[in-house]
Amino acid sequence: MQFRIFPVQNLEIDWMLKYVGEQYLDNTGNRDLLLHSYLVNDLRLAYLLSGEKLPDIEFTMLVNNLFNTLYESNGFVYDGVPYFYPQAGIHFLAGLNVRF
């Protein structure tokens, strides 16, 4: 699910939610081999500077896993033992786009 607003001219704010339900690592239905459900929130900000004689310049910032949710999105089973891959906590990305 995504919510997008434009609070002022040239500013875009996106709030993205991703919900994933329970999943099993194999087809046995064993609850010990279960990936629990999780909800992750991301936030994206974008600001566009534009002028008649200047190129369009867009600054972006993305905050992944905004609330630092602890979750595993995948894993595997070896010899009946489950192994899970924990995902990254909160992390940031920044970008600059220039259009001529």
C-alpha positions in Angstrom: 0.0 0.0 0.0 1.3 3.5 -0.8 0.2 6.9 0.3 1.4 9.9 -1.7 1.0 13.6 -0.8 2.3 16.8 -2.3 2.2 19.2 0.7 3.9 22.1 -1.2 4.8 22.7 -4.8 7.7 20.4 -6.0 7.7 18.3 -2.8 6.5 14.7 -2.9 6.2 12.5 0.2 5.5 8.7 -0.2 4.7 6.4 2.7 4.9 2.7 1.7 3.7 -0.2 3.7 4.4 -3.8 3.0 2.7 -6.6 4.8 3.7 -10.2 4.3 1.8 -13.0 6.0 3.1 -16.2 7.6 5.1 -18.5 5.3 6.6 -22.0 5.8 10.1 -22.8 4.7 9.0 -26.2 3.4 5.8 -28.1 2.7 5.6 -30.0 6.0 3.4 -27.5 7.8 5.7 -27.8 10.8 5.3 -24.6 12.9 9.0 -24.6 13.8 9.7 -24.0 10.2 7.5 -20.8 10.0 8.5 -17.3 8.8 6.3 -15.0 10.9 4.3 -12.3 9.3 5.7 -8.8 9.3 4.9 -5.2 8.4 7.6 -2.8 7.0 7.2 0.9 6.5 9.3 3.0 4.1 9.3 6.7 3.6 10.4 8.6 0.4 10.9 12.3 0.0 11.6 14.0 -3.3 12.1 17.7 -4.1 12.3 19.1 -7.6 14.2 22.3 -8.4 13.4 23.5 -11.9 14.0 26.7 -13.8 13.6 27.9 -17.3 17.4 28.2 -18.0 18.5 25.5 -15.6 18.3 21.7 -15.8 15.7 20.0 -13.6 17.4 18.8 -10.4 15.6 16.3 -8.1 16.8 15.4 -4.6 15.5 12.2 -3.1 15.8 10.5 0.2 14.5 7.0 1.0 14.2 5.6 4.6 13.8 1.9 4.4 12.4 0.0 7.5 11.4 3.3 9.1 10.5 1.8 12.5 13.4 -0.6 12.6 11.2 -3.7 12.4 13.0 -7.0 13.2 12.0 -9.7 10.7 13.1 -12.5 8.5 11.9 -12.6 4.9 13.4 -16.0 3.9 15.5 -18.9 5.0 16.0 -22.6 4.5 15.9 -26.0 6.2 18.9 -28.3 6.4 18.7 -31.7 8.0 15.4 -30.6 9.8 17.0 -27.4 11.3 15.6 -24.0 10.2 18.0 -21.2 9.2 16.6 -17.7 8.8 18.0 -14.6 7.1 17.4 -11.5 9.2 16.8 -8.4 7.2 18.4 -5.0 7.5 17.1 -2.5 10.2 16.5 1.1 9.4 18.7 2.3 6.5 18.9 5.3 4.2 19.4 6.1 0.6 19.9 9.5 -1.0 19.8 10.4 -4.7 20.3 13.2 -7.1 18.7 13.3 -10.6 19.7 15.9 -13.1 17.6 16.3 -16.4 18.9 18.4 -19.2 
